[in-house]
Amino acid sequence: MLASEIRALFAVASRPEVVSLAGGMPNIAGLPLDAVGDVLAKVLADRGQVALQYGSGQGDPALREQICDVMALEGIRAHADDVVITVGSQQGLDLVTRIFCDPGDVVLAEAPSYVGALSVFRSYQAEVVHVAMDDDGLRPDDLRAAIGQLEQGLRRPKLLYTVPNFHNPAGVSMARERRAEVLEICQAAGVIVIEDNPYGLLGFDAEPTPALRSLDDGVIYLGSFSKTFAPGFRVGWVTAPHGVRDKLVLAAEASVLCPPTFSQLAVSTYLATEPWQQQIKSFQEMYRERRDALLTALDDMFPPGAVWTRPAGGFYVWATMPAGLDTKAMLPRAVTARVAYVPGTAFYADGSGASSLRLSYCYPTPERIREGVRRLADVIAGELDLLETFGGPDRVRRPMRARPQAPAPDTA
């Protein structure tokens, strides 16, 4: 078990003088906190004894019904019995991996892929084989080729893990015409598809794209209220076929006994009493403004040779630097310049991605985003000057700085 590169950044990125383009923290300042306070008071006043007690391992029945209504916005027809409430969708992914993967099993995942998923697969000693993406998401031909190469070695992948909408970290979405083809490839090969979709309702320019689960009831769907309500409640869910659902409940009970009842009832009451779809539209507008600020700043300030995605929703832009730049090696200089990002190597199981980085626009204000890009562009310009001076990517390494010594105690 290894520390996440993103987690290691939090201590630095949380400093007020640092512009963090690193963590994907939802901007809950856009929530009407007075209304949320009323929701919490109502939960305690009306159902306090239930809210503060143990609950069902599968989750609150009323909330599971409401989740089916939420998923219907993406074309999913599901029954509440298909839904298992989890402590965030991250726990859902952990439980699914625990059920299906033994050490040495192969999991297919996009290149790059969500760092939290890679951590889960690594913890269960699964081998991740990456499949290439482009601006239209996962490439079916590369998926077919990856499965074929594994079968030649007498190996069959257990799972395909995909974030099809507003991908983390790449920001792209799987094209509609590719979705059925990806599912057909996996069905033919006996590969289970895990669809992780926390951003699907946060598109900026169009109605939600039909989920993979809407095309095939065999898809295991991971959902979350962290991006469309608030991450602090830690309420997510898994929608799965009946046989998988039963195993998920057993695994969840072994892990946490039951998901937090208070959090579930808070989310359920919010959905029942507040205009939550209007709130999602408010989030869309806020994140669109921040996305536009980031893209405009990149257009204005990043150097020739750098390229980046232009997301139509979600939280992230994936940028690739001119040849020779190592974004992980560059990060200490960026932090010194008071700007943070996540280096691309965090999103590859094999350590690839050194020339890329992820920029998150969801949390800072547009003004702070522009200032952060200005600082980062200055850092990149300095790195490019060094590359030119020392003749390419094999540039001279800078000497390591000595660790700062702790100040002596004041004995005066």
Summary of the structure (lengths in Angstrom):
residues: 412
radius of gyration: 22.2
end to end distance: 45.1
largest distance: 76.3
contacts: 1371
relative contact order: 0.16
helix: 47%
strand: 14%
